Amino acid sequence: MPPKRAPSPARREFSRAQKVEMIKRAMRDAGQIICEGCGLNVAGKVIEFDHIVPEALILDKSAELSIADGRVLGRDCCHRGPGGKTAHDLADISEAKRREAKHFGIRSRARLRTAGFAAPEPQRSASRPLAKPAAWRRDDL
């Protein structure tokens, strides 16, 4: 397993106290932790704390995070599963980066141009006659 990377200074994470408050918010009377995305019981399963608005799309990161900015999601049901929020967030972030690059006039490099191939000489008939006689025709019989 690769070593964990240190979080970038531009990304804000929820504090331990905020995570506890979010778990309390997602907990029901029977002690079940409910996924705030789909309502599935995720007690005993892996949970993750998700930013409602993707952190990469927030420009002003000077404001402190609150528990209203996040929610408790099950890793497999809503967050990283197929069709989960992470996949949608990555698509939104990529689209925002492309839109920003287009706004600033940044274009991808042009492809290399080659000399190409010489034009073939025109074919004068639909099919050319065979250069050798057919194997089933025998003239010596």
C-alpha positions in Angstrom: 0.0 0.0 0.0 1.5 3.4 -1.0 2.3 5.8 1.8 -0.4 8.4 2.5 0.3 11.9 1.0 0.1 14.9 3.1 -2.9 17.0 2.3 -2.3 20.0 0.1 -2.5 23.3 1.9 -5.2 24.5 -0.4 -7.6 21.7 0.6 -9.6 22.1 3.8 -10.5 19.0 5.8 -13.0 18.6 8.6 -11.6 18.6 12.1 -12.1 15.6 14.5 -14.8 17.5 16.5 -16.7 18.3 13.3 -16.5 14.6 12.2 -18.0 13.6 15.6 -20.8 16.1 15.2 -21.6 14.9 11.7 -21.7 11.3 12.9 -24.0 12.3 15.7 -26.2 14.1 13.1 -26.4 10.9 11.0 -27.0 8.6 14.0 -30.6 7.3 14.7 -32.1 6.5 18.1 -31.2 2.8 17.8 -27.5 3.7 17.4 -27.5 3.1 13.7 -25.3 5.4 11.5 -27.3 6.3 8.4 -25.7 7.3 5.1 -26.9 10.8 4.4 -26.9 10.2 0.7 -29.2 7.1 0.4 -30.4 6.3 4.0 -28.6 2.9 4.2 -27.4 1.7 7.5 -23.6 2.0 7.4 -22.8 1.1 11.0 -19.8 -1.2 11.0 -19.0 -0.3 7.4 -16.5 2.2 6.0 -17.8 5.8 6.1 -16.3 8.9 4.6 -16.9 12.6 5.2 -17.8 14.3 2.0 -17.8 18.0 1.1 -21.2 18.8 -0.4 -19.7 21.2 -2.8 -16.4 19.7 -4.1 -13.4 21.4 -2.5 -11.7 21.9 -5.8 -14.6 24.1 -7.0 -14.4 26.5 -4.1 -12.3 29.5 -4.9 -12.3 31.3 -1.5 -10.7 28.8 1.0 -10.2 31.3 3.7 -13.6 30.6 5.3 -13.7 27.9 8.0 -15.5 24.6 7.2 -18.7 23.9 9.2 -20.6 20.7 9.6 -23.2 22.1 7.2 -20.5 21.9 4.5 -20.2 18.1 4.7 -22.1 14.9 5.2 -21.5 11.3 6.1 -21.6 8.9 3.2 -21.0 5.2 3.0 -17.9 4.5 0.9 -19.4 1.7 -1.2 -23.0 2.9 -1.5 -22.8 6.6 -2.3 -19.3 8.0 -2.2 -16.9 5.9 -4.2 -19.2 3.2 -5.6 -20.2 3.0 -9.3 -22.1 6.2 -10.1 -21.1 7.6 -6.7 -20.5 11.2 -5.8 -16.8 11.1 -6.4 -17.2 10.2 -10.0 -19.7 13.0 -10.5 -17.4 15.4 -8.7 -14.4 14.5 -10.9 -16.5 15.1 -14.0 -17.6 18.5 -12.7 -14.0 19.5 -11.7 -12.7 18.5 -15.1 -15.4 20.4 -16.9 -14.6 23.5 -14.8 -10.9 23.2 -15.6 -11.7 22.9 -19.3 -14.0 25.9 -19.2 -11.4 28.0 -17.3 -8.7 27.1 -19.9 -11.0 28.0 -22.8 -11.8 31.3 -21.0 -8.1 32.1 -20.8 -7.5 31.1 -24.5 -5.4 28.1 -23.8 -5.5 25.6 -26.6 -3.9 22.2 -26.9 -0.9 21.8 -29.2 -1.4 21.2 -32.9 -0.8 17.7 -34.1 2.3 17.1 -36.2 1.8 17.4 -39.9 3.4 14.9 -42.1 4.1 14.9 -45.8 1.5 12.2 -46.3 1.5 9.5 -49.0 1.7 10.1 -52.7 -1.7 9.8 -54.5 -2.1 6.4 -56.2 -2.4 6.2 -59.9 -6.0 5.9 -61.0 -7.4 2.5 -61.6 -8.8 2.1 -65.2 -11.0 -0.9 -64.6 -13.0 -2.4 -61.8 -10.8 -5.5 -61.7 -7.5 -6.3 -63.3 -7.1 -9.6 -65.2 -5.1 -12.3 -63.3 -1.5 -12.6 -64.3 -1.5 -16.4 -64.2 -4.0 -18.9 -65.6 -6.6 -20.4 -63.2 -5.5 -23.7 -61.7 -8.6 -25.6 -62.8 -8.2 -24.8 -66.5 -5.8 -27.2 -68.2 -4.8 -26.7 -71.8 -2.9 -29.9 -72.2 -5.9 -32.4 -71.9 
